[in-house]
């Protein structure tokens, strides 16, 4: 199990803000890129991501 600090947990809104895109665009990344980070957990209100993984992915795709 991966240990994640609370400040590194992010919903899709936070992912979008971090990548400086709209929420719709961030949601589209999940379908568009097969290497988009998998959520740590999916809750009724949406998926939780590790912001460190999102950052690494964004750098790799030149989005950060």
Protein Blocks (a to p, Z undefined) as FASTA:
>chain_A
ZZddfklgccfklmmmmnopafklmmmmmmmpmkbccdfbdcfkbccddfklmmmmmmmn
opZZ
